[in-house]
Every structure is written in C-alpha cells, then in structure tokens.
Amino acid sequence: MIPSIKNKILSELLSGQRFTAKQLNDKFSFTDSRKIISVLRSEGKAIQDIRQPDKTKLYFIVPDSQLSLFD
C-alpha cells in the first residue's frame, strides 16, 4: 500500500466532507480506495458510511464533538 495515498484519503475524510470510493479513486488516480478505508478502520479510524439509493456508499469521519448526534 502506498502510504501517501492512505494519508491523502485520511486527510480528505478528516475534512468533514463525504466521498464515494469512486470520487476518492478519481481524485487520487487510484483504484482501490475501499481497501484503504478498510485499513484505516482496522487502525482505529472512525470511518462511517451511508448507503445511497443508487447503492453507492458515502464515506466520512464524524468529528468527536458530533458523535452524540448519531447515538
């Protein structure tokens, strides 16, 4: 795995925006953002996802101050 891609994807998710895997792949000319997301989750990053009506998922990180909104 390319550490710089992992850091870039993490940085994007930490920005507070929501992204599909395709958007992340396109943004970084990468082909396996879902694998990076899986690795980040295994490292303890609180990456959430929401399935959209078109069956894609939006990935994002909820800032700690907003976690209680989703309990």
Sequence and secondary structure as in RCSB ss.txt:
>XXXX:A:sequence
MIPSIKNKILSELLSGQRFTAKQLNDKFSFTDSRKIISVLRSEGKAIQDIRQPDKTKLYFIVPDSQLSLFD
>XXXX:A:secstr
  HHHHHHHHHHHHTT  B HHHHHHHHT S HHHHHHHHHHTT  EEEEE TTS EEEEE  GGGGGGG 
